[in-house]
Amino acid sequence: MGTADQDFRVAPAITRALERRIHHENHGYLTRPQYYLDSIVDWNRRRHGLHIDPDTLLHSDGMHPALIATLRA
């Protein structure tokens, strides 16, 4: 099951952030800082006792593409 559009307005802070990004006019690949990966590794270690190699983490643009890629792998 996926998510659907909601019947309420988006928070103004989200609209402003999207407007700033649109005016940037560069919609290429975004970088993810190392602390982004480190936080995922640390959370999984603390929460589940898992030790994850940050080099094995990939970014997906959505839950469905990630699940489909995982199932295909």
PQR file of N, CA, C, O and H, with PARSE charges and radii, in Angstrom:
ATOM      1  N   MET A   1       0.844  -1.178   0.000 -0.4000 1.5000
ATOM      2  CA  MET A   1       0.000   0.000   0.000 -0.0000 2.0000
ATOM      3  C   MET A   1       0.887   1.238   0.000  0.5500 1.7000
ATOM      4  O   MET A   1       1.894   1.299   0.705 -0.5500 1.4000
ATOM      5  N   GLY A   2       0.506   2.193  -0.779 -0.4000 1.5000
ATOM      6  CA  GLY A   2       1.277   3.420  -0.865 -0.0000 2.0000
ATOM      7  C   GLY A   2       0.620   4.547  -0.090  0.5500 1.7000
ATOM      8  O   GLY A   2      -0.339   4.345   0.655 -0.5500 1.4000
ATOM      9  H   GLY A   2      -0.312   2.143  -1.352  0.4000 1.0000
ATOM     10  N   THR A   3       1.152   5.710  -0.283 -0.4000 1.5000
ATOM     11  CA  THR A   3       0.556   6.890   0.335 -0.0000 2.0000
ATOM     12  C   THR A   3      -0.168   7.674  -0.736  0.5500 1.7000
ATOM     13  O   THR A   3       0.160   7.575  -1.919 -0.5500 1.4000
ATOM     14  H   THR A   3       1.931   5.873  -0.888  0.4000 1.0000
ATOM     15  N   ALA A   4      -1.139   8.442  -0.332 -0.4000 1.5000
ATOM     16  CA  ALA A   4      -1.942   9.213  -1.287 -0.0000 2.0000
ATOM     17  C   ALA A   4      -1.890  10.688  -0.907  0.5500 1.7000
ATOM     18  O   ALA A   4      -1.431  11.055   0.174 -0.5500 1.4000
ATOM     19  H   ALA A   4      -1.406   8.523   0.628  0.4000 1.0000
ATOM     20  N   ASP A   5      -2.369  11.519  -1.819 -0.4000 1.5000
ATOM     21  CA  ASP A   5      -2.476  12.945  -1.516 -0.0000 2.0000
ATOM     22  C   ASP A   5      -3.408  13.129  -0.333  0.5500 1.7000
ATOM     23  O   ASP A   5      -4.384  12.396  -0.170 -0.5500 1.4000
ATOM     24  H   ASP A   5      -2.742  11.221  -2.697  0.4000 1.0000
ATOM     25  N   GLN A   6      -3.099  14.098   0.474 -0.4000 1.5000
ATOM     26  CA  GLN A   6      -3.905  14.369   1.660 -0.0000 2.0000
ATOM     27  C   GLN A   6      -4.932  15.456   1.355  0.5500 1.7000
ATOM     28  O   GLN A   6      -4.814  16.183   0.368 -0.5500 1.4000
ATOM     29  H   GLN A   6      -2.307  14.694   0.342  0.4000 1.0000
ATOM     30  N   ASP A   7      -5.921  15.553   2.202 -0.4000 1.5000
ATOM     31  CA  ASP A   7      -6.981  16.536   2.020 -0.0000 2.0000
ATOM     32  C   ASP A   7      -6.756  17.799   2.839  0.5500 1.7000
ATOM     33  O   ASP A   7      -7.716  18.461   3.234 -0.5500 1.4000
ATOM     34  H   ASP A   7      -6.018  14.963   3.004  0.4000 1.0000
ATOM     35  N   PHE A   8      -5.511  18.136   3.094 -0.4000 1.5000
ATOM     36  CA  PHE A   8      -5.215  19.359   3.829 -0.0000 2.0000
ATOM     37  C   PHE A   8      -4.003  20.033   3.217  0.5500 1.7000
ATOM     38  O   PHE A   8      -3.218  19.408   2.503 -0.5500 1.4000
ATOM     39  H   PHE A   8      -4.731  17.599   2.773  0.4000 1.0000
ATOM     40  N   ARG A   9      -3.863  21.310   3.506 -0.4000 1.5000
ATOM     41  CA  ARG A   9      -2.791  22.103   2.914 -0.0000 2.0000
ATOM     42  C   ARG A   9      -1.438  21.702   3.494  0.5500 1.7000
ATOM     43  O   ARG A   9      -1.339  21.218   4.622 -0.5500 1.4000
ATOM     44  H   ARG A   9      -4.500  21.817   4.086  0.4000 1.0000
ATOM     45  N   VAL A  10      -0.409  21.917   2.696 -0.4000 1.5000
ATOM     46  CA  VAL A  10       0.961  21.664   3.126 -0.0000 2.0000
ATOM     47  C   VAL A  10       1.381  22.773   4.083  0.5500 1.7000
ATOM     48  O   VAL A  10       0.932  23.912   3.949 -0.5500 1.4000
ATOM     49  H   VAL A  10      -0.489  22.310   1.780  0.4000 1.0000
ATOM     50  N   ALA A  11       2.232  22.450   5.043 -0.4000 1.5000
ATOM     51  CA  ALA A  11       2.728  23.452   5.982 -0.0000 2.0000
ATOM     52  C   ALA A  11       3.473  24.549   5.220  0.5500 1.7000
ATOM     53  O   ALA A  11       4.208  24.244   4.281 -0.5500 1.4000
ATOM     54  H   ALA A  11       2.596  21.525   5.152  0.4000 1.0000
ATOM     55  N   PRO A  12       3.304  25.800   5.597 -0.5600 1.5000
ATOM     56  CA  PRO A  12       3.964  26.911   4.903  0.2800 2.0000
ATOM     57  C   PRO A  12       5.479  26.753   4.825  0.5500 1.7000
ATOM     58  O   PRO A  12       6.085  27.165   3.836 -0.5500 1.4000
ATOM     59  N   ALA A  13       6.096  26.170   5.834 -0.4000 1.5000
ATOM     60  CA  ALA A  13       7.554  25.982   5.808 -0.0000 2.0000
ATOM     61  C   ALA A  13       7.965  25.054   4.668  0.5500 1.7000
ATOM     62  O   ALA A  13       9.018  25.251   4.062 -0.5500 1.4000
ATOM     63  H   ALA A  13       5.604  25.835   6.637  0.4000 1.0000
ATOM     64  N   ILE A  14       7.155  24.054   4.373 -0.4000 1.5000
ATOM     65  CA  ILE A  14       7.454  23.139   3.273 -0.0000 2.0000
ATOM     66  C   ILE A  14       7.312  23.859   1.944  0.5500 1.7000
ATOM     67  O   ILE A  14       8.153  23.703   1.058 -0.5500 1.4000
ATOM     68  H   ILE A  14       6.299  23.893   4.865  0.4000 1.0000
ATOM     69  N   THR A  15       6.259  24.643   1.798 -0.4000 1.5000
ATOM     70  CA  THR A  15       6.055  25.402   0.564 -0.0000 2.0000
ATOM     71  C   THR A  15       7.215  26.361   0.321  0.5500 1.7000
ATOM     72  O   THR A  15       7.704  26.467  -0.803 -0.5500 1.4000
ATOM     73  H   THR A  15       5.576  24.770   2.518  0.4000 1.0000
ATOM     74  N   ARG A  16       7.661  27.060   1.367 -0.4000 1.5000
ATOM     75  CA  ARG A  16       8.789  27.991   1.217 -0.0000 2.0000
ATOM     76  C   ARG A  16      10.064  27.248   0.818  0.5500 1.7000
ATOM     77  O   ARG A  16      10.814  27.717  -0.038 -0.5500 1.4000
ATOM     78  H   ARG A  16       7.263  26.974   2.281  0.4000 1.0000
ATOM     79  N   ALA A  17      10.312  26.095   1.433 -0.4000 1.5000
ATOM     80  CA  ALA A  17      11.516  25.319   1.103 -0.0000 2.0000
ATOM     81  C   ALA A  17      11.479  24.857  -0.352  0.5500 1.7000
ATOM     82  O   ALA A  17      12.496  24.897  -1.044 -0.5500 1.4000
ATOM     83  H   ALA A  17       9.703  25.713   2.129  0.4000 1.0000
ATOM     84  N   LEU A  18      10.317  24.422  -0.812 -0.4000 1.5000
ATOM     85  CA  LEU A  18      10.183  23.999  -2.207 -0.0000 2.0000
ATOM     86  C   LEU A  18      10.377  25.181  -3.159  0.5500 1.7000
ATOM     87  O   LEU A  18      11.023  25.045  -4.198 -0.5500 1.4000
ATOM     88  H   LEU A  18       9.491  24.390  -0.249  0.4000 1.0000
ATOM     89  N   GLU A  19       9.821  26.330  -2.806 -0.4000 1.5000
ATOM     90  CA  GLU A  19       9.986  27.521  -3.645 -0.0000 2.0000
ATOM     91  C   GLU A  19      11.463  27.905  -3.755  0.5500 1.7000
ATOM     92  O   GLU A  19      11.937  28.244  -4.839 -0.5500 1.4000
ATOM     93  H   GLU A  19       9.297  26.441  -1.962  0.4000 1.0000
ATOM     94  N   ARG A  20      12.191  27.851  -2.630 -0.4000 1.5000
ATOM     95  CA  ARG A  20      13.625  28.179  -2.664 -0.0000 2.0000
ATOM     96  C   ARG A  20      14.370  27.204  -3.566  0.5500 1.7000
ATOM     97  O   ARG A  20      15.264  27.604  -4.310 -0.5500 1.4000
ATOM     98  H   ARG A  20      11.806  27.576  -1.749  0.4000 1.0000
ATOM     99  N   ARG A  21      14.007  25.936  -3.502 -0.4000 1.5000
ATOM    100  CA  ARG A  21      14.688  24.931  -4.324 -0.0000 2.0000
ATOM    101  C   ARG A  21      14.359  25.150  -5.805  0.5500 1.7000
ATOM    102  O   ARG A  21      15.234  25.004  -6.658 -0.5500 1.4000
ATOM    103  H   ARG A  21      13.280  25.611  -2.897  0.4000 1.0000
ATOM    104  N   ILE A  22      13.138  25.489  -6.108 -0.4000 1.5000
ATOM    105  CA  ILE A  22      12.747  25.723  -7.499 -0.0000 2.0000
ATOM    106  C   ILE A  22      13.508  26.912  -8.073  0.5500 1.7000
ATOM    107  O   ILE A  22      13.949  26.867  -9.222 -0.5500 1.4000
ATOM    108  H   ILE A  22      12.427  25.607  -5.415  0.4000 1.0000
ATOM    109  N   HIS A  23      13.665  27.964  -7.297 -0.4000 1.5000
ATOM    110  CA  HIS A  23      14.375  29.149  -7.772 -0.0000 2.0000
ATOM    111  C   HIS A  23      15.875  28.928  -7.881  0.5500 1.7000
ATOM    112  O   HIS A  23      16.570  29.735  -8.498 -0.5500 1.4000
ATOM    113  H   HIS A  23      13.306  28.001  -6.364  0.4000 1.0000
ATOM    114  N   HIS A  24      16.380  27.866  -7.301 -0.4000 1.5000
ATOM    115  CA  HIS A  24      17.807  27.539  -7.395 -0.0000 2.0000
ATOM    116  C   HIS A  24      18.171  27.189  -8.833  0.5500 1.7000
ATOM    117  O   HIS A  24      19.296  27.437  -9.265 -0.5500 1.4000
ATOM    118  H   HIS A  24      15.815  27.211  -6.800  0.4000 1.0000
ATOM    119  N   GLU A  25      17.228  26.615  -9.577 -0.4000 1.5000
ATOM    120  CA  GLU A  25      17.326  26.270 -10.998 -0.0000 2.0000
ATOM    121  C   GLU A  25      18.392  25.237 -11.325  0.5500 1.7000
ATOM    122  O   GLU A  25      18.820  25.145 -12.476 -0.5500 1.4000
ATOM    123  H   GLU A  25      16.314  26.414  -9.227  0.4000 1.0000
ATOM    124  N   ASN A  26      18.824  24.472 -10.363 -0.4000 1.5000
ATOM    125  CA  ASN A  26      19.717  23.344 -10.618 -0.0000 2.0000
ATOM    126  C   ASN A  26      19.060  22.142  -9.956  0.5500 1.7000
ATOM    127  O   ASN A  26      19.076  22.010  -8.732 -0.5500 1.4000
ATOM    128  H   ASN A  26      18.477  24.547  -9.428  0.4000 1.0000
ATOM    129  N   HIS A  27      18.490  21.279 -10.762 -0.4000 1.5000
ATOM    130  CA  HIS A  27      17.728  20.156 -10.226 -0.0000 2.0000
ATOM    131  C   HIS A  27      18.453  18.841 -10.445  0.5500 1.7000
ATOM    132  O   HIS A  27      17.825  17.792 -10.588 -0.5500 1.4000
ATOM    133  H   HIS A  27      18.477  21.387 -11.756  0.4000 1.0000
ATOM    134  N   GLY A  28      19.774  18.902 -10.471 -0.4000 1.5000
ATOM    135  CA  GLY A  28      20.573  17.693 -10.649 -0.0000 2.0000
ATOM    136  C   GLY A  28      20.645  16.886  -9.372  0.5500 1.7000
ATOM    137  O   GLY A  28      19.868  17.088  -8.440 -0.5500 1.4000
ATOM    138  H   GLY A  28      20.284  19.754 -10.356  0.4000 1.0000
ATOM    139  N   TYR A  29      21.588  15.975  -9.350 -0.4000 1.5000
ATOM    140  CA  TYR A  29      21.757  15.106  -8.187 -0.0000 2.0000
ATOM    141  C   TYR A  29      22.184  15.921  -6.981  0.5500 1.7000
ATOM    142  O   TYR A  29      23.043  16.798  -7.077 -0.5500 1.4000
ATOM    143  H   TYR A  29      22.220  15.811 -10.107  0.4000 1.0000
ATOM    144  N   LEU A  30      21.581  15.624  -5.859 -0.4000 1.5000
ATOM    145  CA  LEU A  30      21.936  16.294  -4.616 -0.0000 2.0000
ATOM    146  C   LEU A  30      22.946  15.440  -3.869  0.5500 1.7000
ATOM    147  O   LEU A  30      22.903  14.212  -3.937 -0.5500 1.4000
ATOM    148  H   LEU A  30      20.883  14.911  -5.780  0.4000 1.0000
ATOM    149  N   THR A  31      23.833  16.078  -3.174 -0.4000 1.5000
ATOM    150  CA  THR A  31      24.801  15.330  -2.385 -0.0000 2.0000
ATOM    151  C   THR A  31      24.223  15.059  -1.001  0.5500 1.7000
ATOM    152  O   THR A  31      23.389  15.811  -0.496 -0.5500 1.4000
ATOM    153  H   THR A  31      23.868  17.075  -3.119  0.4000 1.0000
ATOM    154  N   ARG A  32      24.676  13.996  -0.418 -0.4000 1.5000
ATOM    155  CA  ARG A  32      24.299  13.664   0.947 -0.0000 2.0000
ATOM    156  C   ARG A  32      25.567  13.680   1.774  0.5500 1.7000
ATOM    157  O   ARG A  32      26.511  12.952   1.466 -0.5500 1.4000
ATOM    158  H   ARG A  32      25.353  13.386  -0.827  0.4000 1.0000
ATOM    159  N   PRO A  33      25.610  14.494   2.816 -0.5600 1.5000
ATOM    160  CA  PRO A  33      26.822  14.574   3.626  0.2800 2.0000
ATOM    161  C   PRO A  33      27.072  13.271   4.385  0.5500 1.7000
ATOM    162  O   PRO A  33      26.152  12.483   4.607 -0.5500 1.4000
ATOM    163  N   GLN A  34      28.309  13.061   4.774 -0.4000 1.5000
ATOM    164  CA  GLN A  34      28.674  11.834   5.474 -0.0000 2.0000
ATOM    165  C   GLN A  34      27.854  11.634   6.741  0.5500 1.7000
ATOM    166  O   GLN A  34      27.527  10.501   7.096 -0.5500 1.4000
ATOM    167  H   GLN A  34      29.056  13.701   4.594  0.4000 1.0000
ATOM    168  N   TYR A  35      27.513  12.743   7.436 -0.4000 1.5000
ATOM    169  CA  TYR A  35      26.747  12.579   8.673 -0.0000 2.0000
ATOM    170  C   TYR A  35      25.362  11.987   8.427  0.5500 1.7000
ATOM    171  O   TYR A  35      24.766  11.416   9.339 -0.5500 1.4000
ATOM    172  H   TYR A  35      27.779  13.663   7.147  0.4000 1.0000
ATOM    173  N   TYR A  36      24.846  12.116   7.215 -0.4000 1.5000
ATOM    174  CA  TYR A  36      23.567  11.495   6.864 -0.0000 2.0000
ATOM    175  C   TYR A  36      23.693   9.976   6.957  0.5500 1.7000
ATOM    176  O   TYR A  36      22.865   9.309   7.578 -0.5500 1.4000
ATOM    177  H   TYR A  36      25.330  12.580   6.473  0.4000 1.0000
ATOM    178  N   LEU A  37      24.743   9.440   6.330 -0.4000 1.5000
ATOM    179  CA  LEU A  37      24.977   7.998   6.386 -0.0000 2.0000
ATOM    180  C   LEU A  37      25.339   7.556   7.798  0.5500 1.7000
ATOM    181  O   LEU A  37      24.868   6.521   8.270 -0.5500 1.4000
ATOM    182  H   LEU A  37      25.415   9.982   5.826  0.4000 1.0000
ATOM    183  N   ASP A  38      26.175   8.340   8.470 -0.4000 1.5000
ATOM    184  CA  ASP A  38      26.589   8.002   9.832 -0.0000 2.0000
ATOM    185  C   ASP A  38      25.392   7.913  10.773  0.5500 1.7000
ATOM    186  O   ASP A  38      25.354   7.052  11.652 -0.5500 1.4000
ATOM    187  H   ASP A  38      26.558   9.180   8.086  0.4000 1.0000
ATOM    188  N   SER A  39      24.414   8.801  10.592 -0.4000 1.5000
ATOM    189  CA  SER A  39      23.246   8.777  11.467 -0.0000 2.0000
ATOM    190  C   SER A  39      22.411   7.514  11.250  0.5500 1.7000
ATOM    191  O   SER A  39      21.840   6.978  12.199 -0.5500 1.4000
ATOM    192  H   SER A  39      24.445   9.501   9.879  0.4000 1.0000
ATOM    193  N   ILE A  40      22.339   7.044  10.019 -0.4000 1.5000
ATOM    194  CA  ILE A  40      21.604   5.802   9.738 -0.0000 2.0000
ATOM    195  C   ILE A  40      22.327   4.621  10.371  0.5500 1.7000
ATOM    196  O   ILE A  40      21.705   3.770  11.007 -0.5500 1.4000
ATOM    197  H   ILE A  40      22.803   7.479   9.248  0.4000 1.0000
ATOM    198  N   VAL A  41      23.637   4.575  10.194 -0.4000 1.5000
ATOM    199  CA  VAL A  41      24.440   3.495  10.772 -0.0000 2.0000
ATOM    200  C   VAL A  41      24.313   3.500  12.296  0.5500 1.7000
ATOM    201  O   VAL A  41      24.102   2.454  12.911 -0.5500 1.4000
ATOM    202  H   VAL A  41      24.142   5.266   9.677  0.4000 1.0000
ATOM    203  N   ASP A  42      24.442   4.678  12.897 -0.4000 1.5000
ATOM    204  CA  ASP A  42      24.380   4.794  14.353 -0.0000 2.0000
ATOM    205  C   ASP A  42      23.001   4.409  14.890  0.5500 1.7000
ATOM    206  O   ASP A  42      22.901   3.712  15.900 -0.5500 1.4000
ATOM    207  H   ASP A  42      24.613   5.527  12.397  0.4000 1.0000
ATOM    208  N   TRP A  43      21.945   4.859  14.221 -0.4000 1.5000
ATOM    209  CA  TRP A  43      20.589   4.541  14.670 -0.0000 2.0000
ATOM    210  C   TRP A  43      20.362   3.035  14.653  0.5500 1.7000
ATOM    211  O   TRP A  43      19.820   2.480  15.610 -0.5500 1.4000
ATOM    212  H   TRP A  43      22.026   5.425  13.401  0.4000 1.0000
ATOM    213  N   ASN A  44      20.771   2.367  13.573 -0.4000 1.5000
ATOM    214  CA  ASN A  44      20.588   0.914  13.486 -0.0000 2.0000
ATOM    215  C   ASN A  44      21.425   0.171  14.525  0.5500 1.7000
ATOM    216  O   ASN A  44      21.005  -0.866  15.038 -0.5500 1.4000
ATOM    217  H   ASN A  44      21.211   2.818  12.796  0.4000 1.0000
ATOM    218  N   ARG A  45      22.611   0.702  14.836 -0.4000 1.5000
ATOM    219  CA  ARG A  45      23.457   0.083  15.857 -0.0000 2.0000
ATOM    220  C   ARG A  45      22.791   0.197  17.226  0.5500 1.7000
ATOM    221  O   ARG A  45      22.686  -0.786  17.960 -0.5500 1.4000
ATOM    222  H   ARG A  45      22.953   1.544  14.420  0.4000 1.0000
ATOM    223  N   ARG A  46      22.337   1.420  17.565 -0.4000 1.5000
ATOM    224  CA  ARG A  46      21.725   1.638  18.877 -0.0000 2.0000
ATOM    225  C   ARG A  46      20.382   0.931  19.004  0.5500 1.7000
ATOM    226  O   ARG A  46      20.089   0.330  20.039 -0.5500 1.4000
ATOM    227  H   ARG A  46      22.422   2.218  16.969  0.4000 1.0000
ATOM    228  N   ARG A  47      19.579   0.998  17.976 -0.4000 1.5000
ATOM    229  CA  ARG A  47      18.201   0.500  18.045 -0.0000 2.0000
ATOM    230  C   ARG A  47      18.108  -1.015  17.890  0.5500 1.7000
ATOM    231  O   ARG A  47      17.325  -1.673  18.575 -0.5500 1.4000
ATOM    232  H   ARG A  47      19.817   1.486  17.136  0.4000 1.0000
ATOM    233  N   HIS A  48      18.928  -1.567  16.969 -0.4000 1.5000
ATOM    234  CA  HIS A  48      18.782  -2.979  16.631 -0.0000 2.0000
ATOM    235  C   HIS A  48      20.051  -3.808  16.845  0.5500 1.7000
ATOM    236  O   HIS A  48      20.037  -5.025  16.656 -0.5500 1.4000
ATOM    237  H   HIS A  48      19.565  -1.033  16.412  0.4000 1.0000
ATOM    238  N   GLY A  49      21.148  -3.150  17.241 -0.4000 1.5000
ATOM    239  CA  GLY A  49      22.399  -3.883  17.415 -0.0000 2.0000
ATOM    240  C   GLY A  49      23.020  -4.318  16.100  0.5500 1.7000
ATOM    241  O   GLY A  49      23.847  -5.230  16.077 -0.5500 1.4000
ATOM    242  H   GLY A  49      21.159  -2.162  17.394  0.4000 1.0000
ATOM    243  N   LEU A  50      22.629  -3.675  14.999 -0.4000 1.5000
ATOM    244  CA  LEU A  50      23.161  -4.012  13.672 -0.0000 2.0000
ATOM    245  C   LEU A  50      24.404  -3.178  13.373  0.5500 1.7000
ATOM    246  O   LEU A  50      24.484  -2.007  13.745 -0.5500 1.4000
ATOM    247  H   LEU A  50      21.957  -2.935  15.018  0.4000 1.0000
ATOM    248  N   HIS A  51      25.347  -3.782  12.713 -0.4000 1.5000
ATOM    249  CA  HIS A  51      26.547  -3.069  12.277 -0.0000 2.0000
ATOM    250  C   HIS A  51      26.509  -3.013  10.752  0.5500 1.7000
ATOM    251  O   HIS A  51      26.731  -4.017  10.075 -0.5500 1.4000
ATOM    252  H   HIS A  51      25.282  -4.733  12.411  0.4000 1.0000
ATOM    253  N   ILE A  52      26.228  -1.832  10.227 -0.4000 1.5000
ATOM    254  CA  ILE A  52      26.036  -1.633   8.789 -0.0000 2.0000
ATOM    255  C   ILE A  52      27.228  -0.879   8.220  0.5500 1.7000
ATOM    256  O   ILE A  52      27.673   0.120   8.785 -0.5500 1.4000
ATOM    257  H   ILE A  52      26.047  -1.016  10.776  0.4000 1.0000
ATOM    258  N   ASP A  53      27.736  -1.364   7.101 -0.4000 1.5000
ATOM    259  CA  ASP A  53      28.809  -0.672   6.391 -0.0000 2.0000
ATOM    260  C   ASP A  53      28.171   0.492   5.629  0.5500 1.7000
ATOM    261  O   ASP A  53      27.322   0.257   4.769 -0.5500 1.4000
ATOM    262  H   ASP A  53      27.375  -2.175   6.642  0.4000 1.0000
ATOM    263  N   PRO A  54      28.555   1.742   5.919 -0.5600 1.5000
ATOM    264  CA  PRO A  54      27.922   2.879   5.235  0.2800 2.0000
ATOM    265  C   PRO A  54      28.116   2.858   3.725  0.5500 1.7000
ATOM    266  O   PRO A  54      27.344   3.483   2.999 -0.5500 1.4000
ATOM    267  N   ASP A  55      29.132   2.151   3.241 -0.4000 1.5000
ATOM    268  CA  ASP A  55      29.344   2.056   1.784 -0.0000 2.0000
ATOM    269  C   ASP A  55      28.281   1.208   1.099  0.5500 1.7000
ATOM    270  O   ASP A  55      28.163   1.230  -0.126 -0.5500 1.4000
ATOM    271  H   ASP A  55      29.760   1.644   3.831  0.4000 1.0000
ATOM    272  N   THR A  56      27.506   0.462   1.882 -0.4000 1.5000
ATOM    273  CA  THR A  56      26.460  -0.376   1.284 -0.0000 2.0000
ATOM    274  C   THR A  56      25.108   0.322   1.241  0.5500 1.7000
ATOM    275  O   THR A  56      24.146  -0.236   0.714 -0.5500 1.4000
ATOM    276  H   THR A  56      27.602   0.445   2.877  0.4000 1.0000
ATOM    277  N   LEU A  57      25.017   1.533   1.785 -0.4000 1.5000
ATOM    278  CA  LEU A  57      23.755   2.268   1.798 -0.0000 2.0000
ATOM    279  C   LEU A  57      23.548   3.001   0.478  0.5500 1.7000
ATOM    280  O   LEU A  57      24.456   3.656  -0.035 -0.5500 1.4000
ATOM    281  H   LEU A  57      25.799   1.987   2.213  0.4000 1.0000
ATOM    282  N   LEU A  58      22.353   2.881  -0.054 -0.4000 1.5000
ATOM    283  CA  LEU A  58      21.983   3.569  -1.287 -0.0000 2.0000
ATOM    284  C   LEU A  58      20.790   4.467  -1.012  0.5500 1.7000
ATOM    285  O   LEU A  58      20.010   4.215  -0.094 -0.5500 1.4000
ATOM    286  H   LEU A  58      21.616   2.349   0.363  0.4000 1.0000
ATOM    287  N   HIS A  59      20.653   5.510  -1.808 -0.4000 1.5000
ATOM    288  CA  HIS A  59      19.544   6.438  -1.663 -0.0000 2.0000
ATOM    289  C   HIS A  59      18.504   6.139  -2.736  0.5500 1.7000
ATOM    290  O   HIS A  59      18.848   5.846  -3.881 -0.5500 1.4000
ATOM    291  H   HIS A  59      21.287   5.714  -2.555  0.4000 1.0000
ATOM    292  N   SER A  60      17.243   6.214  -2.360 -0.4000 1.5000
ATOM    293  CA  SER A  60      16.153   6.000  -3.304 -0.0000 2.0000
ATOM    294  C   SER A  60      15.235   7.212  -3.272  0.5500 1.7000
ATOM    295  O   SER A  60      15.121   7.893  -2.253 -0.5500 1.4000
ATOM    296  H   SER A  60      16.964   6.451  -1.429  0.4000 1.0000
ATOM    297  N   ASP A  61      14.589   7.469  -4.388 -0.4000 1.5000
ATOM    298  CA  ASP A  61      13.688   8.618  -4.445 -0.0000 2.0000
ATOM    299  C   ASP A  61      12.285   8.294  -3.953  0.5500 1.7000
ATOM    300  O   ASP A  61      11.388   9.130  -4.058 -0.5500 1.4000
ATOM    301  H   ASP A  61      14.681   6.915  -5.216  0.4000 1.0000
ATOM    302  N   GLY A  62      12.084   7.107  -3.425 -0.4000 1.5000
ATOM    303  CA  GLY A  62      10.779   6.770  -2.885 -0.0000 2.0000
ATOM    304  C   GLY A  62      10.751   5.351  -2.341  0.5500 1.7000
ATOM    305  O   GLY A  62      11.644   4.547  -2.607 -0.5500 1.4000
ATOM    306  H   GLY A  62      12.812   6.428  -3.340  0.4000 1.0000
ATOM    307  N   MET A  63       9.721   5.063  -1.583 -0.4000 1.5000
ATOM    308  CA  MET A  63       9.601   3.747  -0.962 -0.0000 2.0000
ATOM    309  C   MET A  63       9.328   2.658  -1.996  0.5500 1.7000
ATOM    310  O   MET A  63       9.931   1.587  -1.937 -0.5500 1.4000
ATOM    311  H   MET A  63       8.996   5.716  -1.366  0.4000 1.0000
ATOM    312  N   HIS A  64       8.436   2.918  -2.934 -0.4000 1.5000
ATOM    313  CA  HIS A  64       8.116   1.889  -3.928 -0.0000 2.0000
ATOM    314  C   HIS A  64       9.313   1.538  -4.804  0.5500 1.7000
ATOM    315  O   HIS A  64       9.575   0.351  -4.998 -0.5500 1.4000
ATOM    316  H   HIS A  64       7.947   3.788  -2.983  0.4000 1.0000
ATOM    317  N   PRO A  65      10.062   2.517  -5.351 -0.5600 1.5000
ATOM    318  CA  PRO A  65      11.235   2.139  -6.133  0.2800 2.0000
ATOM    319  C   PRO A  65      12.258   1.347  -5.303  0.5500 1.7000
ATOM    320  O   PRO A  65      12.900   0.432  -5.820 -0.5500 1.4000
ATOM    321  N   ALA A  66      12.406   1.694  -4.032 -0.4000 1.5000
ATOM    322  CA  ALA A  66      13.354   0.975  -3.172 -0.0000 2.0000
ATOM    323  C   ALA A  66      12.904  -0.470  -2.957  0.5500 1.7000
ATOM    324  O   ALA A  66      13.714  -1.394  -3.031 -0.5500 1.4000
ATOM    325  H   ALA A  66      11.885   2.437  -3.612  0.4000 1.0000
ATOM    326  N   LEU A  67      11.607  -0.660  -2.691 -0.4000 1.5000
ATOM    327  CA  LEU A  67      11.106  -2.016  -2.488 -0.0000 2.0000
ATOM    328  C   LEU A  67      11.233  -2.860  -3.762  0.5500 1.7000
ATOM    329  O   LEU A  67      11.618  -4.028  -3.710 -0.5500 1.4000
ATOM    330  H   LEU A  67      10.950   0.091  -2.631  0.4000 1.0000
ATOM    331  N   ILE A  68      10.907  -2.257  -4.887 -0.4000 1.5000
ATOM    332  CA  ILE A  68      11.003  -2.984  -6.158 -0.0000 2.0000
ATOM    333  C   ILE A  68      12.456  -3.369  -6.450  0.5500 1.7000
ATOM    334  O   ILE A  68      12.726  -4.492  -6.874 -0.5500 1.4000
ATOM    335  H   ILE A  68      10.595  -1.308  -4.930  0.4000 1.0000
ATOM    336  N   ALA A  69      13.391  -2.441  -6.226 -0.4000 1.5000
ATOM    337  CA  ALA A  69      14.807  -2.742  -6.448 -0.0000 2.0000
ATOM    338  C   ALA A  69      15.285  -3.846  -5.515  0.5500 1.7000
ATOM    339  O   ALA A  69      16.065  -4.711  -5.914 -0.5500 1.4000
ATOM    340  H   ALA A  69      13.172  -1.528  -5.881  0.4000 1.0000
ATOM    341  N   THR A  70      14.816  -3.815  -4.281 -0.4000 1.5000
ATOM    342  CA  THR A  70      15.190  -4.846  -3.317 -0.0000 2.0000
ATOM    343  C   THR A  70      14.655  -6.213  -3.751  0.5500 1.7000
ATOM    344  O   THR A  70      15.375  -7.211  -3.704 -0.5500 1.4000
ATOM    345  H   THR A  70      14.182  -3.113  -3.957  0.4000 1.0000
ATOM    346  N   LEU A  71      13.408  -6.249  -4.165 -0.4000 1.5000
ATOM    347  CA  LEU A  71      12.825  -7.523  -4.608 -0.0000 2.0000
ATOM    348  C   LEU A  71      13.518  -8.048  -5.860  0.5500 1.7000
ATOM    349  O   LEU A  71      13.720  -9.255  -5.998 -0.5500 1.4000
ATOM    350  H   LEU A  71      12.824  -5.438  -4.203  0.4000 1.0000
ATOM    351  N   ARG A  72      13.879  -7.161  -6.762 -0.4000 1.5000
ATOM    352  CA  ARG A  72      14.569  -7.607  -7.977 -0.0000 2.0000
ATOM    353  C   ARG A  72      15.979  -8.116  -7.687  0.5500 1.7000
ATOM    354  O   ARG A  72      16.483  -9.001  -8.378 -0.5500 1.4000
ATOM    355  H   ARG A  72      13.715  -6.181  -6.650  0.4000 1.0000
ATOM    356  N   ALA A  73      16.607  -7.550  -6.663 -0.4000 1.5000
ATOM    357  CA  ALA A  73      17.963  -7.987  -6.313 -0.0000 2.0000
ATOM    358  C   ALA A  73      17.909  -9.390  -5.732  0.5500 1.7000
ATOM    359  O   ALA A  73      18.944  -9.949  -5.370 -0.5500 1.4000
ATOM    360  H   ALA A  73      16.198  -6.831  -6.102  0.4000 1.0000
TER
END
